């Protein structure tokens, strides 16, 4: 079994050392903002499967999403629409997709490659979102990075104008 297979097995079985380490991390993560840029992915096997490489142009974000059901009852008492708390989750969108959407809103110039689960507690779930800067020279020269054709055409059009 290779390194990535062993990493998958560790995350699947969760030995006691990993559980203790994640418990300490969650205590710190709860105090941090909802979207945090991290240097390296926590689950290297999953990040590499999505296309991550340890080079310039790749950005790893840890996104916190609140857990809970999608059918939240609308409060009867009066309050402003922003404070209703009904519209955070969408019924047909998974929490990983929700994390990607929030990351896209925070970093509109980056293109998301995907997201994967990292941790959860009673209140939140954390996902790591792998994003790539399509305009970075290191990314544009790399043929292995899978970007959609529409995005590539848009980049070429914009760069040909300059």
N, C-alpha and C positions, 0 to 999 in steps of 0.2 A: 504494500500500500504506500502511495506517495505522500508527500507533505500535505497537499490539499485534501486528500482523502482522510488523512489523520485529523486535520482541522475540522472537517465536517463531522467526523465521529465524535470529537471532543464537544462540539456545540450540541450535538444530538443527545449525548449521554450526560453531559454536564456533571463532571466530577466535583467533589466537595470544594476543592481549591478554587475552581472557576465560580462556583456559587458564592463563596465568600468574597472573592474579588469583585464580582458583579454587584453584590450587596453594597460594598464600599463605594463603588462607582456610582450607583444609583443615588446614594446620599448626596454626592457632589452634583450629579446631573440635575437633580430636582431644583437646585438653587440657581442653575444657569438659565440663560434665555432659551426660548423654544427652538431656535435655530442657531446652531453653533458650528462654525467651520473647524474641522479637525485636520491634523496633519496627515495621519495615516488611517486607513480603514481598520476597524476592529476585527472584522471577519474577512481576512484576505482572500479566502477561497471564493466567497460569494462576490466580492468586489471584482476579482479577476474574471469570474464567469460573466459579469456584466460588461467587461471590456476595460476595466481600470488598469492603468499602468503607472508606475512611480516616476512620472516625468512632468514637466511643466505643462500647464494647460488643463490638468485634471484637478478637480476640486471635490473634496469629500465633506459632506454636511451631515451633522447629526440633528434630526428633526424630532421634536416631541409632539405627539398627538394625544389629545385627551381621549380616554377610553369611554365606552358607554354605548347605549343603544341609539338607534337613529330616530325613533319615534318619541321625541320629547314633547310632553304636553305644553300647549301654549298657555302662559300664565293669564289668569283672569283679571288680576289687578292691573291698573294702568301704569305704564312706563313707556319710555321711548323705545322705538323699534330696535335700536342697536343693543339694548340691554335685555332683550327677550331671551336670548340664549337658545333659540330654536334652530338656527340656521348653520351651526358649525359642521355637522355631518350631513352627507348626502346619502340617500338610500342605496343608490347603485354604484357608489364609489368605495373601494376598499380603503383601509387606513393607510396602506403603503402608497396608493395613488394620491390620497389626500396629502401625505407628506411630500410627495413630488410636486404637487400643485403649490404648496406653501413655499417650497424651495425655489420654484420658478418665479413666484411673486417677489421673493427677496432678491434673487439674482436673475434679472430678466435677460442679461446678455449671455447666460450659460445655457447649454442644452443638456437635459437630463438623460442619462443612459439607463437608469433604473434605481430601485431601492430594495432594501432587504431589512428584515427585523433584526434588532440588536438586543433589546431588553424590554421588560414591562414590569410595572408594579400595579397596585390596586387602582391608581388614578390615571397613569399615562402609559403609552407605548412609545418606544424610541426606535426610529428607523435611520439607517445611513443611506443617504442619497448620493449617488455618484454622478457628478456633472462635469461637462467638458466645455472648454472655451473654443468654439469652432473657428475663431479668428486668429488664434495663437499660431505662430509659424511652426512650432513643434508638432501641433495637431494637424495642421494642413498638409505637412510633408509626410505624415504617417499614414500609410495606406491601410493599416489594420484597424484604425478607428472607424467604426460603423456609424456614419451620419446619414440621415435621409437625403435623397436626391434633391428634394425641394429646397432644403437648407443649403446644400452645396451650391445649387444654382443661384440662390440668393446671395451667397458669399461671393461667388465669382462675379456676379453683376455689380455688386457694390465695390469690389476691388478694381474692376475694370474702369469704373468712373473716376477713381482717384488718380 
